[in-house]
Amino acid sequence: EQRNLYASDTRKHEVRRYQLGEKNGTLVAGGNGQGDELNQLNSSTYLVVDRDHSVYVSDSWNNRVMKWVEGATEGIVVAGEQGRGSALTQLYYPNGLFVDTLGTLYVVDQVNQRVMRWTQGATQGTVIVGGNGQGAGANEFNYPTSLSFDRLGNLYVV
């Protein structure tokens, strides 16, 4: 609604917000080198911005999703960070993200071949599709990367 562009730089491990005509942008997540501290990212691949201007980032090599509230210098882990794995508390190379109006987070858990849902404040996620290994079956994926919902609530996974 504010016509901002957000860009994730996987080499600089940061996310910047650009306003129309701006060249350098404003750092909104990461920017403190590669790492696993709360002020760092490690391969920030996908991002989504919610209505409150919080930025959610797939911190892929740290196997977690971070939320950066507008103006924050540190992120909050909202999914994962229990080491890579397939338990409901874990992610293994998270990619595509979606946040609905209730603050529910949907994450493509790429290596685990699944899409997970994390409600606000949850300590573990719920598998909503996939998670049955790699394959071409009706409820299987072959390294999913992104997701989206249409206005009717249908989920699309790439």
C-alpha positions, -999 to +999 in steps of 0.1 A: +000+000+000+030+023+004+045+013-029+077+000-014+099-026-030+116-051-007+147-070-019+166-099-003+203-101-010+215-137-003+252-127-006+250-098+018+225-117+040+202-087+043+168-073+032+163-037+021+132-016+015+133+008-014+109+037-018+101+051-052+132+068-066+155+057-038+188+041-048+204+027-016+173+016+003+168+011+040+181-020+058+151-038+074+166-072+082+200-087+087+229-067+075+254-079+102+272-105+081+264-142+076+255-160+108+228-174+131+225-146+157+191-128+160+206-098+141+219-120+112+207-140+083+223-169+064+209-170+028+178-149+030+159-164+001+122-155+003+103-127+021+068-114+027+056-082+044+025-082+065+000-054+071+020-040+100+051-038+078+068-066+096+092-085+073+092-123+074+124-139+059+132-175+050+166-178+067+173-209+046+207-221+058+198-215+094+166-236+088+143-210+103+119-182+095+126-148+111+102-119+117+116-084+117+091-059+132+094-025+115+124-006+130+138-036+148+175-044+150+170-081+157+146-106+143+123-130+161+123-167+152+088-176+143+094-211+128+122-236+130+156-231+146+156-265+162+184-276+138+175-290+104+152-320+104+117-333+098+101-329+133+072-305+135+095-280+153+120-281+125+125-270+090+150-281+064+158-253+039+127-231+042+117-212+010+084-196+000+063-178+026+028-165+030+013-147+060-025-143+062-045-116+079-046-135+112-008-137+113-007-174+104+026-183+086+028-208+057+062-221+049+075-242+020+098-267+038+118-276+007+140-306+016+112-322+037+089-319+006+061-303+025+041-271+033+037-262+069+014-238+088+026-220+120+000-201+140+011-170+159+031-180+190+032-217+180+062-238+190+056-263+163+040-263+129+014-284+112+019-302+079-009-291+056+003-308+024+031-331+014+056-346+039+054-380+023+088-380+006+099-369-028+077-381-057+051-374-083+021-386-063-010-365-054+004-356-020+041-356-028+066-329-040+099-327-058+116-299-040+088-273-038+100-236-038+071-212-035+034-209-026+005-186-029-032-185-021-060-171-043-089-151-031-110-182-025-083-197-002-070-222-027-033-231-021-009-232-050+026-247-046+054-244-072 
